[in-house]
Amino acid sequence: MKQSELLKLFSKNNIVFVQHGKRHDLYFSPITGKKFPVPRHAKEIAIGTLKSIKKDAGLE
């Protein structure tokens, strides 16, 4: 999945951006109450990383 597709999914589920880092951005999910990193410069996010991000976001 591309990062842009993931960010569209985040906006549909009210997941908000928190802060920029050098390699990752932090997002907050009101569903789980967690902050989690998302790689910023990756065009395609690896499957395992994507599953972990979706789990932390409460989308899976």
mmCIF file of the N, C-alpha and C atoms, coordinates in Angstrom:
data_MODEL
# 
_entry.id   MODEL 
# 
loop_
_atom_site.group_PDB 
_atom_site.id 
_atom_site.type_symbol 
_atom_site.label_atom_id 
_atom_site.label_alt_id 
_atom_site.label_comp_id 
_atom_site.label_asym_id 
_atom_site.label_entity_id 
_atom_site.label_seq_id 
_atom_site.pdbx_PDB_ins_code 
_atom_site.Cartn_x 
_atom_site.Cartn_y 
_atom_site.Cartn_z 
_atom_site.occupancy 
_atom_site.B_iso_or_equiv 
_atom_site.pdbx_formal_charge 
_atom_site.auth_seq_id 
_atom_site.auth_comp_id 
_atom_site.auth_asym_id 
_atom_site.auth_atom_id 
_atom_site.pdbx_PDB_model_num 
ATOM 1   N N  . MET A 1 1  ? 0.848   -1.175 0.000  1.00 0.00 ? 1  MET A N  1 
ATOM 2   C CA . MET A 1 1  ? 0.000   0.000  0.000  1.00 0.00 ? 1  MET A CA 1 
ATOM 3   C C  . MET A 1 1  ? 0.891   1.235  0.000  1.00 0.00 ? 1  MET A C  1 
ATOM 4   N N  . LYS A 1 2  ? 0.492   2.234  -0.776 1.00 0.00 ? 2  LYS A N  1 
ATOM 5   C CA . LYS A 1 2  ? 1.238   3.481  -0.811 1.00 0.00 ? 2  LYS A CA 1 
ATOM 6   C C  . LYS A 1 2  ? 0.918   4.316  0.423  1.00 0.00 ? 2  LYS A C  1 
ATOM 7   N N  . GLN A 1 3  ? 1.847   5.177  0.789  1.00 0.00 ? 3  GLN A N  1 
ATOM 8   C CA . GLN A 1 3  ? 1.654   6.023  1.956  1.00 0.00 ? 3  GLN A CA 1 
ATOM 9   C C  . GLN A 1 3  ? 0.445   6.942  1.750  1.00 0.00 ? 3  GLN A C  1 
ATOM 10  N N  . SER A 1 4  ? 0.255   7.445  0.549  1.00 0.00 ? 4  SER A N  1 
ATOM 11  C CA . SER A 1 4  ? -0.872  8.340  0.277  1.00 0.00 ? 4  SER A CA 1 
ATOM 12  C C  . SER A 1 4  ? -2.212  7.631  0.495  1.00 0.00 ? 4  SER A C  1 
ATOM 13  N N  . GLU A 1 5  ? -2.299  6.362  0.121  1.00 0.00 ? 5  GLU A N  1 
ATOM 14  C CA . GLU A 1 5  ? -3.526  5.589  0.339  1.00 0.00 ? 5  GLU A CA 1 
ATOM 15  C C  . GLU A 1 5  ? -3.776  5.390  1.831  1.00 0.00 ? 5  GLU A C  1 
ATOM 16  N N  . LEU A 1 6  ? -2.701  5.142  2.570  1.00 0.00 ? 6  LEU A N  1 
ATOM 17  C CA . LEU A 1 6  ? -2.815  4.953  4.016  1.00 0.00 ? 6  LEU A CA 1 
ATOM 18  C C  . LEU A 1 6  ? -3.294  6.236  4.690  1.00 0.00 ? 6  LEU A C  1 
ATOM 19  N N  . LEU A 1 7  ? -2.776  7.379  4.259  1.00 0.00 ? 7  LEU A N  1 
ATOM 20  C CA . LEU A 1 7  ? -3.176  8.654  4.853  1.00 0.00 ? 7  LEU A CA 1 
ATOM 21  C C  . LEU A 1 7  ? -4.642  8.973  4.556  1.00 0.00 ? 7  LEU A C  1 
ATOM 22  N N  . LYS A 1 8  ? -5.138  8.573  3.389  1.00 0.00 ? 8  LYS A N  1 
ATOM 23  C CA . LYS A 1 8  ? -6.560  8.751  3.084  1.00 0.00 ? 8  LYS A CA 1 
ATOM 24  C C  . LYS A 1 8  ? -7.410  7.898  4.017  1.00 0.00 ? 8  LYS A C  1 
ATOM 25  N N  . LEU A 1 9  ? -6.944  6.682  4.296  1.00 0.00 ? 9  LEU A N  1 
ATOM 26  C CA . LEU A 1 9  ? -7.633  5.795  5.232  1.00 0.00 ? 9  LEU A CA 1 
ATOM 27  C C  . LEU A 1 9  ? -7.638  6.401  6.637  1.00 0.00 ? 9  LEU A C  1 
ATOM 28  N N  . PHE A 1 10 ? -6.525  7.015  7.014  1.00 0.00 ? 10 PHE A N  1 
ATOM 29  C CA . PHE A 1 10 ? -6.443  7.676  8.315  1.00 0.00 ? 10 PHE A CA 1 
ATOM 30  C C  . PHE A 1 10 ? -7.473  8.808  8.417  1.00 0.00 ? 10 PHE A C  1 
ATOM 31  N N  . SER A 1 11 ? -7.569  9.630  7.385  1.00 0.00 ? 11 SER A N  1 
ATOM 32  C CA . SER A 1 11 ? -8.495  10.763 7.448  1.00 0.00 ? 11 SER A CA 1 
ATOM 33  C C  . SER A 1 11 ? -9.948  10.303 7.534  1.00 0.00 ? 11 SER A C  1 
ATOM 34  N N  . LYS A 1 12 ? -10.284 9.185  6.916  1.00 0.00 ? 12 LYS A N  1 
ATOM 35  C CA . LYS A 1 12 ? -11.643 8.656  6.997  1.00 0.00 ? 12 LYS A CA 1 
ATOM 36  C C  . LYS A 1 12 ? -11.975 8.159  8.399  1.00 0.00 ? 12 LYS A C  1 
ATOM 37  N N  . ASN A 1 13 ? -10.935 7.765  9.162  1.00 0.00 ? 13 ASN A N  1 
ATOM 38  C CA . ASN A 1 13 ? -11.136 7.201  10.500 1.00 0.00 ? 13 ASN A CA 1 
ATOM 39  C C  . ASN A 1 13 ? -10.704 8.143  11.618 1.00 0.00 ? 13 ASN A C  1 
ATOM 40  N N  . ASN A 1 14 ? -10.561 9.431  11.309 1.00 0.00 ? 14 ASN A N  1 
ATOM 41  C CA . ASN A 1 14 ? -10.233 10.476 12.293 1.00 0.00 ? 14 ASN A CA 1 
ATOM 42  C C  . ASN A 1 14 ? -8.898  10.256 12.997 1.00 0.00 ? 14 ASN A C  1 
ATOM 43  N N  . ILE A 1 15 ? -7.947  9.632  12.308 1.00 0.00 ? 15 ILE A N  1 
ATOM 44  C CA . ILE A 1 15 ? -6.603  9.458  12.853 1.00 0.00 ? 15 ILE A CA 1 
ATOM 45  C C  . ILE A 1 15 ? -5.819  10.704 12.488 1.00 0.00 ? 15 ILE A C  1 
ATOM 46  N N  . VAL A 1 16 ? -5.218  11.344 13.500 1.00 0.00 ? 16 VAL A N  1 
ATOM 47  C CA . VAL A 1 16 ? -4.629  12.671 13.299 1.00 0.00 ? 16 VAL A CA 1 
ATOM 48  C C  . VAL A 1 16 ? -3.106  12.649 13.362 1.00 0.00 ? 16 VAL A C  1 
ATOM 49  N N  . PHE A 1 17 ? -2.520  13.566 12.614 1.00 0.00 ? 17 PHE A N  1 
ATOM 50  C CA . PHE A 1 17 ? -1.079  13.765 12.604 1.00 0.00 ? 17 PHE A CA 1 
ATOM 51  C C  . PHE A 1 17 ? -0.671  14.452 13.902 1.00 0.00 ? 17 PHE A C  1 
ATOM 52  N N  . VAL A 1 18 ? 0.469   14.002 14.503 1.00 0.00 ? 18 VAL A N  1 
ATOM 53  C CA . VAL A 1 18 ? 0.951   14.601 15.742 1.00 0.00 ? 18 VAL A CA 1 
ATOM 54  C C  . VAL A 1 18 ? 2.222   15.404 15.498 1.00 0.00 ? 18 VAL A C  1 
ATOM 55  N N  . GLN A 1 19 ? 3.267   14.776 14.920 1.00 0.00 ? 19 GLN A N  1 
ATOM 56  C CA . GLN A 1 19 ? 4.515   15.496 14.691 1.00 0.00 ? 19 GLN A CA 1 
ATOM 57  C C  . GLN A 1 19 ? 5.375   14.822 13.635 1.00 0.00 ? 19 GLN A C  1 
ATOM 58  N N  . HIS A 1 20 ? 6.272   15.638 13.043 1.00 0.00 ? 20 HIS A N  1 
ATOM 59  C CA . HIS A 1 20 ? 7.234   15.138 12.063 1.00 0.00 ? 20 HIS A CA 1 
ATOM 60  C C  . HIS A 1 20 ? 8.485   14.656 12.777 1.00 0.00 ? 20 HIS A C  1 
ATOM 61  N N  . GLY A 1 21 ? 9.081   13.602 12.235 1.00 0.00 ? 21 GLY A N  1 
ATOM 62  C CA . GLY A 1 21 ? 10.401  13.163 12.661 1.00 0.00 ? 21 GLY A CA 1 
ATOM 63  C C  . GLY A 1 21 ? 11.291  13.142 11.430 1.00 0.00 ? 21 GLY A C  1 
ATOM 64  N N  . LYS A 1 22 ? 12.537  12.698 11.571 1.00 0.00 ? 22 LYS A N  1 
ATOM 65  C CA . LYS A 1 22 ? 13.417  12.651 10.404 1.00 0.00 ? 22 LYS A CA 1 
ATOM 66  C C  . LYS A 1 22 ? 12.974  11.587 9.423  1.00 0.00 ? 22 LYS A C  1 
ATOM 67  N N  . ARG A 1 23 ? 12.670  10.400 9.899  1.00 0.00 ? 23 ARG A N  1 
ATOM 68  C CA . ARG A 1 23 ? 12.309  9.288  9.021  1.00 0.00 ? 23 ARG A CA 1 
ATOM 69  C C  . ARG A 1 23 ? 10.860  8.850  9.169  1.00 0.00 ? 23 ARG A C  1 
ATOM 70  N N  . HIS A 1 24 ? 10.224  9.216  10.266 1.00 0.00 ? 24 HIS A N  1 
ATOM 71  C CA . HIS A 1 24 ? 8.852   8.790  10.525 1.00 0.00 ? 24 HIS A CA 1 
ATOM 72  C C  . HIS A 1 24 ? 8.018   9.984  10.985 1.00 0.00 ? 24 HIS A C  1 
ATOM 73  N N  . ASP A 1 25 ? 6.731   9.908  10.745 1.00 0.00 ? 25 ASP A N  1 
ATOM 74  C CA . ASP A 1 25 ? 5.774   10.859 11.290 1.00 0.00 ? 25 ASP A CA 1 
ATOM 75  C C  . ASP A 1 25 ? 4.970   10.129 12.358 1.00 0.00 ? 25 ASP A C  1 
ATOM 76  N N  . LEU A 1 26 ? 4.549   10.858 13.378 1.00 0.00 ? 26 LEU A N  1 
ATOM 77  C CA . LEU A 1 26 ? 3.733   10.262 14.436 1.00 0.00 ? 26 LEU A CA 1 
ATOM 78  C C  . LEU A 1 26 ? 2.272   10.611 14.214 1.00 0.00 ? 26 LEU A C  1 
ATOM 79  N N  . TYR A 1 27 ? 1.417   9.626  14.391 1.00 0.00 ? 27 TYR A N  1 
ATOM 80  C CA . TYR A 1 27 ? -0.020  9.794  14.278 1.00 0.00 ? 27 TYR A CA 1 
ATOM 81  C C  . TYR A 1 27 ? -0.674  9.301  15.556 1.00 0.00 ? 27 TYR A C  1 
ATOM 82  N N  . PHE A 1 28 ? -1.875  9.810  15.842 1.00 0.00 ? 28 PHE A N  1 
ATOM 83  C CA . PHE A 1 28 ? -2.631  9.404  17.022 1.00 0.00 ? 28 PHE A CA 1 
ATOM 84  C C  . PHE A 1 28 ? -3.975  8.857  16.585 1.00 0.00 ? 28 PHE A C  1 
ATOM 85  N N  . SER A 1 29 ? -4.339  7.700  17.139 1.00 0.00 ? 29 SER A N  1 
ATOM 86  C CA . SER A 1 29 ? -5.618  7.077  16.842 1.00 0.00 ? 29 SER A CA 1 
ATOM 87  C C  . SER A 1 29 ? -6.551  7.203  18.053 1.00 0.00 ? 29 SER A C  1 
ATOM 88  N N  . PRO A 1 30 ? -7.687  7.874  17.889 1.00 0.00 ? 30 PRO A N  1 
ATOM 89  C CA . PRO A 1 30 ? -8.651  7.939  18.996 1.00 0.00 ? 30 PRO A CA 1 
ATOM 90  C C  . PRO A 1 30 ? -9.331  6.589  19.246 1.00 0.00 ? 30 PRO A C  1 
ATOM 91  N N  . ILE A 1 31 ? -9.244  5.683  18.289 1.00 0.00 ? 31 ILE A N  1 
ATOM 92  C CA . ILE A 1 31 ? -9.850  4.355  18.432 1.00 0.00 ? 31 ILE A CA 1 
ATOM 93  C C  . ILE A 1 31 ? -9.117  3.560  19.503 1.00 0.00 ? 31 ILE A C  1 
ATOM 94  N N  . THR A 1 32 ? -7.763  3.573  19.448 1.00 0.00 ? 32 THR A N  1 
ATOM 95  C CA . THR A 1 32 ? -6.964  2.804  20.396 1.00 0.00 ? 32 THR A CA 1 
ATOM 96  C C  . THR A 1 32 ? -6.341  3.667  21.476 1.00 0.00 ? 32 THR A C  1 
ATOM 97  N N  . GLY A 1 33 ? -6.276  4.982  21.258 1.00 0.00 ? 33 GLY A N  1 
ATOM 98  C CA . GLY A 1 33 ? -5.630  5.878  22.216 1.00 0.00 ? 33 GLY A CA 1 
ATOM 99  C C  . GLY A 1 33 ? -4.112  5.800  22.157 1.00 0.00 ? 33 GLY A C  1 
ATOM 100 N N  . LYS A 1 34 ? -3.565  5.329  21.033 1.00 0.00 ? 34 LYS A N  1 
ATOM 101 C CA . LYS A 1 34 ? -2.115  5.151  20.875 1.00 0.00 ? 34 LYS A CA 1 
ATOM 102 C C  . LYS A 1 34 ? -1.536  6.131  19.865 1.00 0.00 ? 34 LYS A C  1 
ATOM 103 N N  . LYS A 1 35 ? -0.264  6.481  20.093 1.00 0.00 ? 35 LYS A N  1 
ATOM 104 C CA . LYS A 1 35 ? 0.522   7.173  19.090 1.00 0.00 ? 35 LYS A CA 1 
ATOM 105 C C  . LYS A 1 35 ? 1.392   6.126  18.411 1.00 0.00 ? 35 LYS A C  1 
ATOM 106 N N  . PHE A 1 36 ? 1.569   6.251  17.093 1.00 0.00 ? 36 PHE A N  1 
ATOM 107 C CA . PHE A 1 36 ? 2.359   5.266  16.367 1.00 0.00 ? 36 PHE A CA 1 
ATOM 108 C C  . PHE A 1 36 ? 3.088   5.929  15.209 1.00 0.00 ? 36 PHE A C  1 
ATOM 109 N N  . PRO A 1 37 ? 4.277   5.401  14.845 1.00 0.00 ? 37 PRO A N  1 
ATOM 110 C CA . PRO A 1 37 ? 5.057   5.978  13.746 1.00 0.00 ? 37 PRO A CA 1 
ATOM 111 C C  . PRO A 1 37 ? 4.647   5.414  12.391 1.00 0.00 ? 37 PRO A C  1 
ATOM 112 N N  . VAL A 1 38 ? 4.767   6.253  11.377 1.00 0.00 ? 38 VAL A N  1 
ATOM 113 C CA . VAL A 1 38 ? 4.540   5.850  9.990  1.00 0.00 ? 38 VAL A CA 1 
ATOM 114 C C  . VAL A 1 38 ? 5.742   6.341  9.187  1.00 0.00 ? 38 VAL A C  1 
ATOM 115 N N  . PRO A 1 39 ? 6.400   5.442  8.435  1.00 0.00 ? 39 PRO A N  1 
ATOM 116 C CA . PRO A 1 39 ? 7.560   5.875  7.651  1.00 0.00 ? 39 PRO A CA 1 
ATOM 117 C C  . PRO A 1 39 ? 7.165   6.943  6.638  1.00 0.00 ? 39 PRO A C  1 
ATOM 118 N N  . ARG A 1 40 ? 7.971   8.010  6.576  1.00 0.00 ? 40 ARG A N  1 
ATOM 119 C CA . ARG A 1 40 ? 7.618   9.142  5.738  1.00 0.00 ? 40 ARG A CA 1 
ATOM 120 C C  . ARG A 1 40 ? 8.109   8.996  4.304  1.00 0.00 ? 40 ARG A C  1 
ATOM 121 N N  . HIS A 1 41 ? 9.296   8.459  4.087  1.00 0.00 ? 41 HIS A N  1 
ATOM 122 C CA . HIS A 1 41 ? 9.913   8.476  2.767  1.00 0.00 ? 41 HIS A CA 1 
ATOM 123 C C  . HIS A 1 41 ? 9.687   7.205  1.956  1.00 0.00 ? 41 HIS A C  1 
ATOM 124 N N  . ALA A 1 42 ? 8.981   6.243  2.503  1.00 0.00 ? 42 ALA A N  1 
ATOM 125 C CA . ALA A 1 42 ? 8.735   4.996  1.769  1.00 0.00 ? 42 ALA A CA 1 
ATOM 126 C C  . ALA A 1 42 ? 7.575   5.190  0.798  1.00 0.00 ? 42 ALA A C  1 
ATOM 127 N N  . LYS A 1 43 ? 7.804   4.844  -0.466 1.00 0.00 ? 43 LYS A N  1 
ATOM 128 C CA . LYS A 1 43 ? 6.703   4.932  -1.429 1.00 0.00 ? 43 LYS A CA 1 
ATOM 129 C C  . LYS A 1 43 ? 5.723   3.794  -1.188 1.00 0.00 ? 43 LYS A C  1 
ATOM 130 N N  . GLU A 1 44 ? 6.244   2.594  -1.041 1.00 0.00 ? 44 GLU A N  1 
ATOM 131 C CA . GLU A 1 44 ? 5.427   1.428  -0.715 1.00 0.00 ? 44 GLU A CA 1 
ATOM 132 C C  . GLU A 1 44 ? 5.780   0.984  0.706  1.00 0.00 ? 44 GLU A C  1 
ATOM 133 N N  . ILE A 1 45 ? 4.779   0.803  1.536  1.00 0.00 ? 45 ILE A N  1 
ATOM 134 C CA . ILE A 1 45 ? 5.006   0.363  2.907  1.00 0.00 ? 45 ILE A CA 1 
ATOM 135 C C  . ILE A 1 45 ? 4.980   -1.162 2.921  1.00 0.00 ? 45 ILE A C  1 
ATOM 136 N N  . ALA A 1 46 ? 5.994   -1.764 3.535  1.00 0.00 ? 46 ALA A N  1 
ATOM 137 C CA . ALA A 1 46 ? 6.111   -3.221 3.601  1.00 0.00 ? 46 ALA A CA 1 
ATOM 138 C C  . ALA A 1 46 ? 4.886   -3.823 4.291  1.00 0.00 ? 46 ALA A C  1 
ATOM 139 N N  . ILE A 1 47 ? 4.546   -5.053 3.919  1.00 0.00 ? 47 ILE A N  1 
ATOM 140 C CA . ILE A 1 47 ? 3.333   -5.715 4.407  1.00 0.00 ? 47 ILE A CA 1 
ATOM 141 C C  . ILE A 1 47 ? 3.322   -5.852 5.933  1.00 0.00 ? 47 ILE A C  1 
ATOM 142 N N  . GLY A 1 48 ? 4.430   -6.300 6.504  1.00 0.00 ? 48 GLY A N  1 
ATOM 143 C CA . GLY A 1 48 ? 4.502   -6.468 7.957  1.00 0.00 ? 48 GLY A CA 1 
ATOM 144 C C  . GLY A 1 48 ? 4.377   -5.144 8.689  1.00 0.00 ? 48 GLY A C  1 
ATOM 145 N N  . THR A 1 49 ? 5.027   -4.116 8.155  1.00 0.00 ? 49 THR A N  1 
ATOM 146 C CA . THR A 1 49 ? 4.945   -2.778 8.745  1.00 0.00 ? 49 THR A CA 1 
ATOM 147 C C  . THR A 1 49 ? 3.521   -2.251 8.645  1.00 0.00 ? 49 THR A C  1 
ATOM 148 N N  . LEU A 1 50 ? 2.881   -2.472 7.522  1.00 0.00 ? 50 LEU A N  1 
ATOM 149 C CA . LEU A 1 50 ? 1.510   -2.020 7.303  1.00 0.00 ? 50 LEU A CA 1 
ATOM 150 C C  . LEU A 1 50 ? 0.552   -2.688 8.285  1.00 0.00 ? 50 LEU A C  1 
ATOM 151 N N  . LYS A 1 51 ? 0.719   -3.981 8.506  1.00 0.00 ? 51 LYS A N  1 
ATOM 152 C CA . LYS A 1 51 ? -0.136  -4.694 9.461  1.00 0.00 ? 51 LYS A CA 1 
ATOM 153 C C  . LYS A 1 51 ? 0.032   -4.127 10.874 1.00 0.00 ? 51 LYS A C  1 
ATOM 154 N N  . SER A 1 52 ? 1.283   -3.842 11.244 1.00 0.00 ? 52 SER A N  1 
ATOM 155 C CA . SER A 1 52 ? 1.556   -3.283 12.563 1.00 0.00 ? 52 SER A CA 1 
ATOM 156 C C  . SER A 1 52 ? 0.931   -1.893 12.711 1.00 0.00 ? 52 SER A C  1 
ATOM 157 N N  . ILE A 1 53 ? 1.036   -1.071 11.683 1.00 0.00 ? 53 ILE A N  1 
ATOM 158 C CA . ILE A 1 53 ? 0.461   0.270  11.707 1.00 0.00 ? 53 ILE A CA 1 
ATOM 159 C C  . ILE A 1 53 ? -1.065  0.184  11.831 1.00 0.00 ? 53 ILE A C  1 
ATOM 160 N N  . LYS A 1 54 ? -1.682  -0.688 11.036 1.00 0.00 ? 54 LYS A N  1 
ATOM 161 C CA . LYS A 1 54 ? -3.140  -0.825 11.087 1.00 0.00 ? 54 LYS A CA 1 
ATOM 162 C C  . LYS A 1 54 ? -3.608  -1.348 12.446 1.00 0.00 ? 54 LYS A C  1 
ATOM 163 N N  . LYS A 1 55 ? -2.834  -2.228 13.041 1.00 0.00 ? 55 LYS A N  1 
ATOM 164 C CA . LYS A 1 55 ? -3.174  -2.762 14.365 1.00 0.00 ? 55 LYS A CA 1 
ATOM 165 C C  . LYS A 1 55 ? -3.120  -1.653 15.415 1.00 0.00 ? 55 LYS A C  1 
ATOM 166 N N  . ASP A 1 56 ? -2.045  -0.852 15.378 1.00 0.00 ? 56 ASP A N  1 
ATOM 167 C CA . ASP A 1 56 ? -1.906  0.257  16.324 1.00 0.00 ? 56 ASP A CA 1 
ATOM 168 C C  . ASP A 1 56 ? -2.985  1.313  16.102 1.00 0.00 ? 56 ASP A C  1 
ATOM 169 N N  . ALA A 1 57 ? -3.429  1.470  14.856 1.00 0.00 ? 57 ALA A N  1 
ATOM 170 C CA . ALA A 1 57 ? -4.460  2.469  14.538 1.00 0.00 ? 57 ALA A CA 1 
ATOM 171 C C  . ALA A 1 57 ? -5.858  1.956  14.842 1.00 0.00 ? 57 ALA A C  1 
ATOM 172 N N  . GLY A 1 58 ? -6.013  0.661  15.076 1.00 0.00 ? 58 GLY A N  1 
ATOM 173 C CA . GLY A 1 58 ? -7.331  0.095  15.354 1.00 0.00 ? 58 GLY A CA 1 
ATOM 174 C C  . GLY A 1 58 ? -8.133  -0.164 14.098 1.00 0.00 ? 58 GLY A C  1 
ATOM 175 N N  . LEU A 1 59 ? -7.451  -0.300 12.964 1.00 0.00 ? 59 LEU A N  1 
ATOM 176 C CA . LEU A 1 59 ? -8.128  -0.545 11.691 1.00 0.00 ? 59 LEU A CA 1 
ATOM 177 C C  . LEU A 1 59 ? -8.158  -2.011 11.320 1.00 0.00 ? 59 LEU A C  1 
ATOM 178 N N  . GLU A 1 60 ? -7.502  -2.856 12.095 1.00 0.00 ? 60 GLU A N  1 
ATOM 179 C CA . GLU A 1 60 ? -7.453  -4.278 11.799 1.00 0.00 ? 60 GLU A CA 1 
ATOM 180 C C  . GLU A 1 60 ? -7.688  -5.092 13.038 1.00 0.00 ? 60 GLU A C  1 
# 
